[in-house]
Amino acid sequence: MGNGFAEIGDRHRIMGPESKAGRGMSEQLYDLMSTQRAIRRLRPDPIPDDVLERIMQAAVWAPSGGNLQPWRMVMVTDPELRATLGGLYARRWEVFAAMYRKRIAAAPPEEQAKEERTIAAGDHLGNHFGECPVIAIVCFNPDRMAVTDAGLDRVSVVGGGSVYPAVQNLLLACRAEGVGSVLTTLLCQDEAEVKALLGIPDDWYTAAALPMGYPVGGGYGPIARRPVQDLFFRDGWRRPISGD
Ligand SMILES: Cc1cc2nc3c(=O)[nH]c(=O)nc-3n(C[C@H](O)[C@H](O)[C@H](O)COP(=O)(O)O)c2cc1C
């Protein structure tokens, strides 16, 4: 592909993560991760093929159970297909946004204003979903997954672990390339229509739809997440991760 990946990998292997160059690469990775937020305002301009190739390659590098890679992505670029997907997404978003607005109605004004900004971005995506130059439809085949929690009396999540790491790799690669995207799942509700539209075989299903395009305005930036100590414990549930 001649995209320079081998060279980057070699440099890291040869110099090691402790070297100055290695440290620089780690810092860059953390910087990309900590600014990889949901981008819902996307321009219709095309994404060059070489950029898309690198992004797809990054998705392929993701781990999966038994390395079976039980996922495929249909990269939808045809304007008519995108318009159809856009129409389906818009309908789902409208219903979701109405519920979302109802849910935040009683929240304090400051929180409401923050949520309203997210909803406004969602409204924009809902109105322009089909205009994004690429929509990646993420598919999976459960027959090719070792779903170790399938027999438990709760929602099964293990299968997704062989799909969403590829999605996250793709999102991070988008971030690295300056391409905007957001993981969306509302379209999964229209799985039958999406499968018929794209000729997805009976034994494959949909896990996500990723609209992709260059961001309108600034795009990527700081993200709000809970602190590490809220989400990590040491040696037992709710036991603090740090000693202080
Ligand atoms: C499983 C999953 C499903 C999501 N579905 C949608 C969706 O259908 N539409 C949408 O606009 N955003 C969707 N999102 C994006 C989340 O709302 C977003 O990642 C989260 O609010 C954090 O946003 P931030 O990265 O900008 O802080 C989804 C994210 C995940 C992980």
The ligand as an SDF file (V2000), in Angstrom:
LIG
                    3D

 31 33  0  0  0  0  0  0  0  0999 V2000
  -22.7270    1.9070   21.4990 C   0  0  0  0  0  0  0  0  0  0  0  0
  -22.8600    3.3550   21.0930 C   0  0  0  0  0  0  0  0  0  0  0  0
  -23.9710    3.7650   20.3710 C   0  0  0  0  0  0  0  0  0  0  0  0
  -24.1090    5.1030   19.9550 C   0  0  0  0  0  0  0  0  0  0  0  0
  -25.1720    5.4550   19.1640 N   0  0  0  0  0  0  0  0  0  0  0  0
  -25.2510    6.7310   18.7140 C   0  0  0  0  0  0  0  0  0  0  0  0
  -26.2670    7.1170   17.7900 C   0  0  0  0  0  0  0  0  0  0  0  0
  -27.0660    6.2970   17.3220 O   0  0  0  0  0  0  0  0  0  0  0  0
  -26.3140    8.4140   17.3870 N   0  0  0  0  0  0  0  0  0  0  0  0
  -25.4070    9.3450   17.8220 C   0  0  0  0  0  0  0  0  0  0  0  0
  -25.4950   10.5120   17.4120 O   0  0  0  0  0  0  0  0  0  0  0  0
  -24.4260    9.0080   18.6750 N   0  0  0  0  0  0  0  0  0  0  0  0
  -24.3120    7.7320   19.1210 C   0  0  0  0  0  0  0  0  0  0  0  0
  -23.2810    7.3670   19.9490 N   0  0  0  0  0  0  0  0  0  0  0  0
  -22.2560    8.3650   20.3230 C   0  0  0  0  0  0  0  0  0  0  0  0
  -22.2900    8.6930   21.8200 C   0  0  0  0  0  0  0  0  0  0  0  0
  -23.4110    9.4590   22.1000 O   0  0  0  0  0  0  0  0  0  0  0  0
  -20.9960    9.4260   22.1580 C   0  0  0  0  0  0  0  0  0  0  0  0
  -19.9260    8.5510   21.8880 O   0  0  0  0  0  0  0  0  0  0  0  0
  -20.9390    9.8130   23.6240 C   0  0  0  0  0  0  0  0  0  0  0  0
  -21.9970   10.6930   23.9380 O   0  0  0  0  0  0  0  0  0  0  0  0
  -19.6300   10.5020   23.9480 C   0  0  0  0  0  0  0  0  0  0  0  0
  -19.4980   11.6460   23.1530 O   0  0  0  0  0  0  0  0  0  0  0  0
  -18.1100   12.4400   23.0730 P   0  0  0  0  0  0  0  0  0  0  0  0
  -17.0810   11.4650   22.6100 O   0  0  0  0  0  0  0  0  0  0  0  0
  -18.3330   13.5550   22.0900 O   0  0  0  0  0  0  0  0  0  0  0  0
  -17.8200   12.9420   24.4430 O   0  0  0  0  0  0  0  0  0  0  0  0
  -23.1230    6.0430   20.3300 C   0  0  0  0  0  0  0  0  0  0  0  0
  -21.9760    5.6200   21.0360 C   0  0  0  0  0  0  0  0  0  0  0  0
  -21.8400    4.2930   21.3970 C   0  0  0  0  0  0  0  0  0  0  0  0
  -20.5730    3.8750   22.1100 C   0  0  0  0  0  0  0  0  0  0  0  0
  1  2  1  0
  2  3  1  0
  2 30  2  0
  3  4  2  0
  4  5  1  0
  4 28  1  0
  5  6  2  0
  6  7  1  0
  6 13  1  0
  7  8  2  0
  7  9  1  0
  9 10  1  0
 10 11  2  0
 10 12  1  0
 12 13  2  0
 13 14  1  0
 14 15  1  0
 14 28  1  0
 15 16  1  0
 16 17  1  0
 16 18  1  0
 18 19  1  0
 18 20  1  0
 20 21  1  0
 20 22  1  0
 22 23  1  0
 23 24  1  0
 24 25  2  0
 24 26  1  0
 24 27  1  0
 28 29  2  0
 29 30  1  0
 30 31  1  0
M  END
$$$$
